Amino acid sequence: MKVKIRCPNGEIKTPKECLDAEKSLPTPILKKVLEGVLKESTPRDRVRFGATKITTNCLRQSFYQITEEQILDLDKLWILSRGHAFHDHFDFGKNEVFVEKKFKDFDVIGFIDGIDNNVLYELKTTSNIPEEPQDHHVLQAQAYYSMYPDKDKIDKIMLVYLSLSTIKTFEVPKRDIIPWIESRGHQLATALKTKTPPPKEKTWLCSYCPFLDICENHKVEKKESVKREVDKILYNKKEKKKVETWKDIFNNG
């Protein structure tokens, strides 16, 4: 991921330049806000994805996050940093549990927020707590459960939404979704290898995607879009969710 920072005065800088020159925040706070983007990625022999790159609503967005330069506002980084502070506040029996699953051509990793009394917790900080858990958050929690080596000892998966004023919890069904993770990961790995973005996965979140303009300039073959929708139907039928009709598939391709 190639990241630059938009400073309060509108200038675009590298994270290191921002740390050295930005005076709008006290240095200790600025260091913490920039902590994640100051780390340089270590070159690896194998392709490795964070679980959220797989469980996202749109693999095409994950593709762009990896291949395109991103310009982030300090305000957005502050929100992320505040979320990490929330997570660090709680003392689970096991905090920040690293999980990894190796597949043929790539690896998937993640960090479970906490495990306590045989309950796996995934925490989400937000300004507005949803009425129902968001699908990609459910899949993220299920992915961590699936990748956890002692998942037979897990009795529950709990998805916890936290705001500055309240907390809301949802119990997530325990499902081993390793085959789905492998399929999604293979699709993303192939897209990176061929330098061809995956098909669009249209949702209401598209309007908020930082790569919307780039995405709309790419053309995707109809057969690729159909294959994606068929895969989605097979998965959704298994999960007993509402699926799109064949008419929708061909109209949205």
Secondary structure in CASP SS format (residue, H / E / C, confidence):
PFRMAT SS
TARGET T0000
AUTHOR 0000-0000-0000
METHOD secondary structure of the structure
MODEL  1
M C 1.00
K E 1.00
V E 1.00
K E 1.00
I E 1.00
R E 1.00
C C 1.00
P C 1.00
N C 1.00
G C 1.00
E C 1.00
I E 1.00
K E 1.00
T C 1.00
P H 1.00
K H 1.00
E H 1.00
C H 1.00
L H 1.00
D H 1.00
A H 1.00
E C 1.00
K C 1.00
S C 1.00
L C 1.00
P C 1.00
T H 1.00
P H 1.00
I H 1.00
L H 1.00
K H 1.00
K H 1.00
V H 1.00
L C 1.00
E H 1.00
G H 1.00
V H 1.00
L H 1.00
K C 1.00
E C 1.00
S C 1.00
T C 1.00
P C 1.00
R C 1.00
D C 1.00
R C 1.00
V E 1.00
R E 1.00
F E 1.00
G E 1.00
A H 1.00
T H 1.00
K H 1.00
I H 1.00
T H 1.00
T C 1.00
N C 1.00
C C 1.00
L H 1.00
R H 1.00
Q H 1.00
S H 1.00
F H 1.00
Y H 1.00
Q H 1.00
I H 1.00
T H 1.00
E C 1.00
E E 1.00
Q E 1.00
I E 1.00
L E 1.00
D E 1.00
L H 1.00
D H 1.00
K H 1.00
L H 1.00
W H 1.00
I H 1.00
L H 1.00
S H 1.00
R H 1.00
G H 1.00
H H 1.00
A H 1.00
F H 1.00
H H 1.00
D H 1.00
H H 1.00
F C 1.00
D C 1.00
F C 1.00
G C 1.00
K E 1.00
N E 1.00
E E 1.00
V E 1.00
F E 1.00
V E 1.00
E E 1.00
K E 1.00
K E 1.00
F C 1.00
K C 1.00
D C 1.00
F E 1.00
D E 1.00
V E 1.00
I E 1.00
G E 1.00
F E 1.00
I E 1.00
D E 1.00
G E 1.00
I E 1.00
D E 1.00
N C 1.00
N C 1.00
V E 1.00
L E 1.00
Y E 1.00
E E 1.00
L E 1.00
K E 1.00
T E 1.00
T C 1.00
S C 1.00
N C 1.00
I C 1.00
P C 1.00
E C 1.00
E C 1.00
P C 1.00
Q C 1.00
D H 1.00
H H 1.00
H H 1.00
V H 1.00
L H 1.00
Q H 1.00
A H 1.00
Q H 1.00
A H 1.00
Y H 1.00
Y H 1.00
S H 1.00
M H 1.00
Y C 1.00
P C 1.00
D C 1.00
K H 1.00
D H 1.00
K H 1.00
I C 1.00
D C 1.00
K E 1.00
I E 1.00
M E 1.00
L E 1.00
V E 1.00
Y E 1.00
L E 1.00
S C 1.00
L C 1.00
S C 1.00
T C 1.00
I E 1.00
K E 1.00
T E 1.00
F E 1.00
E E 1.00
V E 1.00
P C 1.00
K C 1.00
R C 1.00
D C 1.00
I C 1.00
I H 1.00
P H 1.00
W H 1.00
I H 1.00
E H 1.00
S H 1.00
R H 1.00
G H 1.00
H H 1.00
Q H 1.00
L H 1.00
A H 1.00
T H 1.00
A H 1.00
L H 1.00
K H 1.00
T H 1.00
K C 1.00
T C 1.00
P C 1.00
P C 1.00
P C 1.00
K C 1.00
E C 1.00
K C 1.00
T C 1.00
W H 1.00
L H 1.00
C H 1.00
S H 1.00
Y H 1.00
C C 1.00
P C 1.00
F C 1.00
L H 1.00
D H 1.00
I H 1.00
C H 1.00
E H 1.00
N C 1.00
H C 1.00
K C 1.00
V C 1.00
E C 1.00
K H 1.00
K H 1.00
E H 1.00
S H 1.00
V H 1.00
K H 1.00
R H 1.00
E H 1.00
V H 1.00
D H 1.00
K H 1.00
I H 1.00
L H 1.00
Y H 1.00
N H 1.00
K H 1.00
K H 1.00
E C 1.00
K C 1.00
K C 1.00
K C 1.00
V C 1.00
E C 1.00
T C 1.00
W H 1.00
K H 1.00
D H 1.00
I H 1.00
F H 1.00
N H 1.00
N H 1.00
G C 1.00
END
